[in-house]
Amino acid sequence: MTAPERVLVRAPNWLGDAVLSLPAVRDLRRSFPAARIEVLARPWVAPLYGAVREVDAVRESRGVGADAGAVRGAFDAAVLLPNSFAAALAVWRAGIPERWGYATDLRGVLLTRRPAVAAGTRGRSQVYYYRAMLAGIGLDVSAPPDATLRCPDEWATAGAARLGEDGASWIGLNPGAFFGGAKRWLPERYAAAGETLARRTGARIAILGGPAERPLGEAIAAAMGVPARVLCGETTLSELVGVLSRLRLLVTNDSGPMHVAAALGVPLVAVFGPTDWRETAPVGARHRLVREPVHCSPCLLRECPIDHRCMRRVGVDRVVAEARALLDES
């Protein structure tokens, strides 16, 4: 194919998926080293790509009409990582000549290259789903996948300011997760694990999450016998990345912050229940997955219709033991 000079990457809409898209973004840069690569992403995800050196610029997605107007005439090719019809419609309306993506959601007619999902792609990390699409249009994705993220100095400084510049080491708890309560390990167990780790390591505890998780964070802090700093709803994305970069360890559910921490190389213990660990596990070597292999998992349900056994059977001692083992390796 003729190498495009200007490439637009429509990013996934969720933080964890954005992290898992980074190897594909780097594949594009290797394939088109002289091209200008810009990322179009939803506002709550866009800042992440500003820390990726392979990206020349980042634009905020505001919807089909606004996106089409903003990118019209500016690009030779568009790479669609999300599977939505709206993402394809925007670049089609913008008149971008080459539009590449999977032909899902009845959008095949809007695309110029639409590879089939390669056999064996599903049931592996989402990283390979994005890369397989690029391979299907003829790009080289043979390099080892690179899902790492470097925290910019100013973000690290902002994260340190949120935690407090007192020389303390910090362990993070991330007890929330989008898409329903089934992905959440029990709050009282987060409290017990956090307290145990704080007493055994001398680290301080920071509880992370969004504004909607503030009550959850405060309840966990109140149940602990050691002080905890509740940062739920107090950080921008760049500040969250900065906070995560300062942690000695993170205990988390399957969530966006889990993937960011893994990309930063922060040791983490992830508790998995209804989600498919094969596709959404963190990438990298410094993590431990804790899950109970019950017959109904992964069910992918937002709320458990029975007894939430996949989470209830994961005990505090088990999570603490995995955390201690990771800390001993550090």
C-alpha positions as MATLAB code, in Angstrom:
seq = 'MTAPERVLVRAPNWLGDAVLSLPAVRDLRRSFPAARIEVLARPWVAPLYGAVREVDAVRESRGVGADAGAVRGAFDAAVLLPNSFAAALAVWRAGIPERWGYATDLRGVLLTRRPAVAAGTRGRSQVYYYRAMLAGIGLDVSAPPDATLRCPDEWATAGAARLGEDGASWIGLNPGAFFGGAKRWLPERYAAAGETLARRTGARIAILGGPAERPLGEAIAAAMGVPARVLCGETTLSELVGVLSRLRLLVTNDSGPMHVAAALGVPLVAVFGPTDWRETAPVGARHRLVREPVHCSPCLLRECPIDHRCMRRVGVDRVVAEARALLDES';
ca = [
       0.000    0.000    0.000;
       1.042    3.624   -0.456;
       2.196    4.947    2.900;
      -0.188    7.602    4.201;
       1.304   10.905    5.298;
      -1.388   11.734    7.840;
      -2.998    9.015    9.972;
      -5.906    9.416   12.391;
      -6.295    6.768   15.096;
      -9.758    6.596   16.652;
      -8.997    5.429   20.177;
     -11.039    3.050   22.326;
     -13.493    4.748   24.675;
     -12.367    3.231   27.969;
      -9.167    3.679   29.914;
      -8.145    0.045   30.140;
      -8.768   -0.523   26.439;
      -6.740    2.612   25.672;
      -3.745    1.146   27.499;
      -4.151   -2.147   25.647;
      -4.194   -0.231   22.350;
      -0.682    1.154   22.858;
       1.114   -1.738   21.104;
      -1.064   -1.155   18.026;
      -0.267    2.564   18.065;
       3.422    1.679   18.151;
       2.917   -0.784   15.288;
       1.501    2.076   13.250;
       4.488    4.256   14.019;
       6.889    1.487   12.926;
       4.856    0.941    9.756;
       4.665    4.643    8.899;
       7.731    6.260   10.488;
       7.413    9.507    8.507;
       3.651    9.952    8.937;
       1.947   12.405   11.226;
      -0.091   10.276   13.637;
      -2.893   11.883   15.611;
      -5.254   10.214   18.071;
      -8.952   11.063   18.352;
     -10.186   10.034   21.797;
     -12.988   10.727   24.227;
     -12.135   13.483   26.749;
     -11.752   11.110   29.688;
      -9.164    9.029   27.772;
      -7.426   11.582   25.546;
      -4.761   12.803   28.023;
      -3.271    9.314   28.234;
      -2.114    9.464   24.606;
      -0.365   12.751   25.338;
       2.218   10.700   27.246;
       2.904    8.421   24.256;
       5.886    9.665   22.259;
       4.794    7.840   19.088;
       1.740   10.133   18.903;
       2.180   13.568   17.325;
      -1.045   15.142   18.600;
      -4.282   14.290   20.408;
      -7.786   15.517   19.568;
     -10.858   15.162   21.776;
     -13.819   13.318   20.284;
     -17.114   15.200   20.724;
     -19.530   13.072   18.701;
     -20.090   12.113   15.064;
     -20.927   15.541   13.662;
     -18.269   17.442   15.564;
     -15.614   14.824   14.828;
     -16.394   14.746   11.109;
     -16.099   18.512   10.861;
     -12.908   18.668   12.894;
     -10.966   16.110   10.849;
     -12.352   16.774    7.353;
      -9.529   17.195    4.860;
      -6.817   16.620    7.457;
      -6.004   12.910    7.033;
      -5.207   10.303    4.397;
      -6.148    7.298    6.524;
      -8.172    6.538    9.647;
      -7.602    3.508   11.860;
     -10.659    2.581   13.921;
      -9.821    0.672   17.092;
     -13.326    0.719   18.641;
     -15.959   -1.375   16.928;
     -18.786    1.171   17.011;
     -20.823    2.280   14.012;
     -20.477    5.905   15.135;
     -16.677    5.806   14.909;
     -16.868    4.630   11.292;
     -19.636    7.078   10.406;
     -17.595   10.062   11.606;
     -14.566    9.321    9.434;
     -16.768    8.399    6.461;
     -18.601   11.719    6.766;
     -15.236   13.464    7.031;
     -14.273   12.049    3.635;
     -11.053   10.399    4.817;
     -10.007    8.293    1.789;
      -8.750    5.209    3.655;
     -10.835    3.898    6.575;
      -9.596    0.737    8.269;
     -11.302   -1.371   10.917;
     -13.256   -4.525   11.704;
     -16.604   -4.786    9.883;
     -18.596   -5.011   13.107;
     -21.837   -3.269   14.065;
     -23.082   -3.202   10.424;
     -20.428   -0.670    9.464;
     -18.558   -2.600    6.769;
     -19.988   -0.414    3.972;
     -18.317    2.626    5.553;
     -14.829    1.067    5.526;
     -12.282    0.671    2.745;
     -10.318   -2.105    4.461;
     -12.182   -4.451    6.790;
     -10.182   -7.541    7.777;
     -11.892  -10.496    9.374;
     -11.114  -11.263   13.002;
      -8.237  -13.743   12.784;
      -8.703  -17.204   14.237;
      -7.262  -17.478   17.715;
      -7.500  -13.733   18.391;
     -10.333  -14.046   20.856;
      -9.417  -15.663   24.158;
      -6.104  -13.751   24.234;
      -5.258  -10.296   25.504;
      -7.140   -7.429   23.862;
      -3.683   -6.288   22.763;
      -3.756   -8.978   20.072;
      -7.255   -8.069   18.900;
      -6.095   -4.580   17.938;
      -2.824   -5.811   16.439;
      -4.574   -8.522   14.422;
      -6.667   -5.855   12.706;
      -3.488   -4.093   11.593;
      -2.005   -7.388   10.425;
      -5.174   -8.013    8.457;
      -4.621   -4.862    6.402;
      -1.040   -5.876    5.703;
       0.986   -4.092    8.379;
       3.895   -5.694   10.220;
       3.042   -6.477   13.849;
       5.892   -8.921   14.479;
       7.684   -6.790   17.097;
       7.051   -7.725   20.744;
       3.993   -5.831   21.995;
       4.924   -2.721   23.974;
       2.163   -1.590   26.350;
       4.411    0.459   28.612;
       3.743    4.028   29.647;
       6.187    6.622   30.910;
       4.738    9.039   33.433;
       5.670   12.615   32.440;
       7.611   14.438   35.143;
       4.885   17.027   35.654;
       2.286   14.289   36.154;
       4.510   12.562   38.716;
       4.925   15.871   40.534;
       1.158   16.402   40.572;
       0.648   12.856   41.881;
       3.173   13.415   44.646;
       1.348   16.611   45.615;
      -1.918   14.679   45.908;
      -0.290   12.097   48.152;
       1.840   14.549   50.115;
       5.590   15.092   49.991;
       6.450   13.479   53.311;
       8.722   10.675   52.163;
       6.144    7.967   52.883;
       5.763    4.870   50.763;
       2.241    4.254   49.532;
       0.049    1.255   48.774;
      -3.029    1.924   46.661;
      -6.450    0.331   46.873;
      -8.700    0.570   43.815;
     -12.008   -0.932   44.990;
     -14.278    0.308   42.214;
     -14.956   -0.782   38.647;
     -17.328    0.336   35.910;
     -20.122   -1.780   34.477;
     -21.732   -3.005   37.675;
     -20.871   -4.373   41.061;
     -20.026   -7.923   39.992;
     -16.428   -6.876   39.184;
     -15.872   -5.541   42.701;
     -14.193   -7.486   45.466;
     -15.926   -6.969   48.800;
     -15.306   -3.556   50.465;
     -14.714   -5.033   53.917;
     -12.012   -7.259   52.470;
     -10.321   -4.282   50.837;
     -10.324   -2.627   54.249;
      -8.857   -5.696   55.942;
      -6.217   -6.235   53.264;
      -5.223   -2.567   53.300;
      -4.905   -2.466   57.066;
      -2.878   -5.689   57.165;
      -0.486   -4.484   54.457;
      -0.076   -1.103   56.115;
       0.792   -2.657   59.472;
       3.196   -5.208   57.990;
       5.019   -2.875   55.606;
       4.798    0.546   57.250;
       3.331    1.960   54.030;
       0.450    4.400   53.982;
      -2.815    3.642   52.195;
      -4.358    5.656   49.351;
      -7.824    4.741   48.083;
      -8.363    5.564   44.420;
     -11.431    5.911   42.233;
     -13.810    8.267   40.483;
     -16.373   10.663   41.969;
     -19.111    7.997   42.051;
     -16.833    5.781   44.153;
     -16.272    8.396   46.853;
     -18.803    6.817   49.281;
     -17.208    3.416   48.720;
     -13.732    4.805   49.390;
     -14.842    6.601   52.529;
     -16.585    3.484   53.855;
     -13.414    1.431   53.322;
     -11.292    4.084   55.034;
     -13.694    4.201   57.994;
     -13.473    0.418   58.391;
      -9.672    0.450   58.598;
      -7.736    0.675   61.825;
      -5.017    2.770   60.178;
      -5.297    6.140   58.444;
      -6.095    6.131   54.723;
      -6.156    8.950   52.200;
      -9.300    8.872   50.055;
      -8.580   10.311   46.610;
     -11.770    9.146   44.896;
     -12.978   11.935   42.648;
     -10.012   14.184   43.471;
      -7.695   13.420   40.549;
      -7.660   14.220   36.869;
      -6.426   11.448   34.600;
      -2.924   12.917   34.508;
      -2.910   13.233   38.312;
      -4.151    9.652   38.642;
      -1.292    8.463   36.455;
       1.069   10.485   38.656;
      -0.356    8.957   41.836;
      -0.136    5.425   40.418;
       3.480    6.018   39.407;
       4.355    6.775   43.043;
       2.829    3.598   44.498;
       4.819    0.750   45.924;
       1.906   -1.613   45.200;
      -1.702   -1.512   43.979;
      -4.520   -3.863   45.017;
      -7.284   -3.579   42.440;
     -10.257   -4.980   40.608;
     -10.283   -5.448   36.834;
     -10.386   -1.769   35.853;
      -8.778    1.061   33.923;
      -6.413    2.093   36.741;
      -5.233   -1.537   36.907;
      -4.068   -1.335   33.290;
      -2.425    2.061   33.794;
      -0.510    0.780   36.819;
       0.653   -2.261   34.852;
       1.804   -0.026   31.990;
       3.794    2.045   34.469;
       5.449   -1.093   35.868;
       3.802   -0.748   39.305;
       3.476   -4.101   41.114;
      -0.193   -4.994   41.477;
      -2.545   -7.665   42.720;
      -5.722   -7.872   40.621;
      -8.842   -9.672   41.838;
     -10.843  -11.083   38.923;
     -14.370  -12.466   39.063;
     -16.907  -12.314   36.215;
     -14.622  -10.860   33.534;
     -12.467  -12.901   31.178;
      -8.937  -12.798   32.569;
      -7.565  -14.150   29.295;
      -8.615  -11.004   27.411;
      -8.434   -8.261   30.052;
      -5.588   -9.276   32.367;
      -2.904   -6.617   32.907;
       0.074   -6.768   30.564;
       3.560   -7.159   32.001;
       5.403   -9.234   34.559;
       4.859   -7.378   37.839;
       1.356   -8.510   38.667;
      -0.471  -11.361   40.335;
      -3.979  -12.400   39.304;
      -6.222  -13.752   42.036;
      -9.359  -15.548   40.911;
     -11.560  -18.427   41.987;
     -12.137  -20.918   39.139;
     -15.881  -21.394   39.678;
     -17.871  -22.999   36.889;
     -19.858  -19.829   36.068;
     -16.855  -17.549   35.537;
     -16.312  -15.704   33.286;
     -20.001  -14.826   32.954;
     -19.408  -11.175   31.917;
     -22.520  -10.102   33.851;
     -22.715   -6.695   35.503;
     -24.531   -8.035   38.569;
     -24.373  -11.558   39.946;
     -27.760  -13.331   39.884;
     -26.706  -15.890   42.511;
     -24.204  -15.613   45.389;
     -21.185  -13.810   43.814;
     -19.072  -16.858   44.598;
     -16.256  -15.831   42.239;
     -15.492  -12.895   44.556;
     -16.723  -14.162   47.921;
     -14.391  -17.154   47.784;
     -11.335  -14.898   47.423;
     -10.097  -14.374   50.977;
      -8.078  -11.550   52.482;
      -5.160  -13.820   53.404;
      -4.802  -14.925   49.805;
      -4.621  -11.372   48.450;
      -2.235  -10.263   51.206;
       0.040  -13.228   50.529;
       0.261  -12.364   46.840;
       0.948   -8.744   47.690;
       3.701   -9.653   50.133;
       5.299  -11.944   47.548;
       5.328   -9.114   45.005;
       6.825   -6.699   47.506;
       9.527   -9.201   48.380;
      10.453   -9.387   44.682;
      10.739   -5.594   44.346;
];
